[in-house]
Amino acid sequence: MISKIRVFLSFRLRLVFVYLKSFEIKKEFGKITIRLQKTDLRVFDQIFLEENYQFFLHEFNPKVIIDVGANVGYSAIWFSHKFKDAKVIALEPEEENFKVLKENCQIYPNIFTLKKALWSESGRIWIKNSKSKSWSFETVKNKEKNSISIEAIDMRTLVQVYEINRIDLLKIDIEGAEKEIFEGEIDDWIKLVKCIMIETHDRKVPGVSSLVDTKLMQYDFIKFKTKDLSIFYHRSLF
């Protein structure tokens, strides 16, 4: 019981620290909305303080970045700030998250926001746990109780419609839907990609990490692992 109390207090103290630190971060990055009643502080901590995505090869300088599962825009802002010459395309399907995403990214002319989910095919899919925490929405193909309809786009269509001829960095954090992306045919777009940063969710979709690993190894990617991310660089970068 005492250990649980200590963990809880430690967690709450960390959130207070992050909140206070956020004022300093905003001086560097500009106005950033943080919804205190949501999980935004935890995401803010991961992106700006822990710098989860700070794992790049020397002289890696992406010009086109696609942020899939952009949430409220913290990762897109971080990428934009780090790679000032890059075009960042940020996809987020959930209504409330997307509103904050647009608000947070409006001062960045190189960030383009799309209210869409990435899926194996374009069309309508569903957020099945719409009342869940704002960073853990899961998408499914078929309607379920209390689910919300959203628009989905497949990678092939995204590349064609938005005339993308290179993807230097592809970041994916979509709560298990990565299975839908990598289970099907990827040949027509994966050759455009140089680096993939992905958080896989085996606790929700058992075996998805192995699926992603196996698929990307076939296309000459080399894997690195951090605490939360699987990072794949194409062998041509070495």
N, C-alpha and C positions, 0 to 999 in steps of 0.2 A: 504493500500500500504506500509506504513512504517513498519507494523508488518511483512509483507512478506519479506521485505528487511532484517529485523532483523533475521528472521528465516534462510534466505539464508546465511547471513554473519556468523551466529552462526554455521551452517552446514559446511561452508567452513573453518572456524577457527578450528572446530573439526577435520577435515581431515588433516589440517596442523599439529595439535597437534599429531595426530596418526602417521603421517609420521615421525615426529621427534622422537617420542617415539619408533618407530619401530627399530631404530638403537640400542637402549638399549635392546629391546627384542631379537634381533638377537644375541647379545653377549651371551645370555643364551641358546637360542634354535639353534643357528647355522645359516647358510646361508638360507634365505627365500626370494623367488622372489615375488615382489609386482608389478603388472602391474598398473601403475598410470592412464592409460587411461581407465581402467576397473573399476569394483566395488570392487576390491581386498582390498582397504583400509578400506572400510566399513565392509567387512567380517573379516579382520584382527582385527579391533576394537572390534567386537563382541566376537571373540574367545579369543584373548590374553589380551585385556584391560578390557572389561566388563565381561569376563569369563562366557559367557552364559551357559556353561555346568558344571559349578562348583556347582553341587547340588547332593551330594552323601551321602548315609547313612554312619554312622560311621563304619569304618573298611571294607567298601565295596572295594574289591580289585579284579577287573575283570582280567581274564586271556585271554579271547577271546573277542575282540571288532569288530563289523562290522559297518563300517561307510558308510551309503548309501546316496549318494549325497555329495560326499567328496569335490566337487568343486576343488580348487587348493591345498588342503591338509592341510590347517591350523588346522582344527579340528582333523585330524588324528595325526598330529604332537603334538598337545596339549595333546591328550589322551596318546600318546606314551611317552611323557615326564612325565606326571603325574603317569602313571602306567607302569613303566619301564619293568616289567616282562610280560606284556601283548602282545599278538599277535593281530595286527590291520589289518583288511582287508578293504581296501578303494575302493569303487566303484564310478566311474565317467564316464559317457558315452560320453560327449562332447569333441571333438578332442582337441581344444586349451586348455581347462581347464585341460584335462588329461595330456598333455605335461608338463604343469607347475606342476601338481600334482606329476608326476614322478620325475621331477627335484628337487622339494622341499623335497621329501621323500627319496631320494636316499641314504642319510647318515644314515638312520634309518633301521637297518637290521630286525627289528620286524614289519615293515609296508609293506604290500603286496598290490600292486595296480592292479585293474582290470578295463579295459575299457569296462564297461557294465552298463546298467541300470537295476534296479530291477523292475520286472513287474509280472503280474499274471501268465505268461507263458513264456517259453524261445522262442527266435526267433528274428525277425526283427521288430522294431517299429520305430517311427519317432519323431524327435524334430521339433515341429510345429512352434516355434518362434525363429528360429536359429539366427536372427539378434537382438534378445533382449539382455538385460543386462546379463553378464556372470553368475550371480547367480540366474537367474529366467527362465532358459530354461524349457519348458513344453514338456512332452512326450505324444504321442497319438498312438493309434493302427493303424490308417489308414493314408495314405499319404495325405498331404494337400499342397497347393501352398507354394513354398519356404521351404518346410520341408526337413530334412536331415535324412537319414536312419542310425540307430544305432543298436547295438546288445543288446538284453535284456536277462536276466536270471531270472528264478523264484527262490524263496527261497528254495524250496524243492531240486531243481537241484544244487543250490549253496552249500547247506549242504552236498549233496551226493558227488559231484565232488571233493570238497575240503576237504572232510572227517572231517567235523565239527561236533563234538559231544557235544558241549556246546556253548551257546552264552550268555556271562555274561552281555554284554552291546550292545544293538542294537540302533544306532543313525540313524534317518531317517529325511531327509529334501529334498523332491523331488517334490516340487511345485504342489501339488495336486494329483500326481500319487499314493499317499498313499491309495487312494480309491481303486485302482486296487489291491493292496496288501491285504487289509483287507476285501474287499467285498467278496472274494472267500474263499476257504477252507484253514485254517491255522493250523489245528490240527496236521499235521505231522511235524511241525517245532516249533510252539510256545512253546511247552513244554520244549524246550532247553533253552528258554530265561528267564533271571532273571530281567533285567531292559531294558526299552525302553525309549529313549528320542526322541520325535518326534515334529516337527513343522508342524502343520496342516494348510491347506490353504483353509478355507471356502470362502474366497473372490473369489477364482477361482473355487472351487468345493463345492457349498453350501451343508451343512449337513455332511461333511466328519469328522468333529470333533466328532459329535454324533455317527457316524458309528464306528470310532476307539474306542471310550469310551465303547460303548455297546459290541463290540466284545471282548475287553480285559477284561472287568469285568466278562465275562463268564468263563474266564480262571484264575480267582482269582488274578487279578492284582489290586493294589491300586493306585489311581491317585493323583498326586501332580501337581500344576500349578505354573509356573513362568510367567514372563512378555511375553516371546516368546515361551516357551516350555510347552508341556504336558509330564510329567514324570510318568512312570508306574513302580512300583516295585512289584515283585511277593510276595505274602503274606508269602511265606516260608522264606523270608529274615528277617522277624520280630520276 
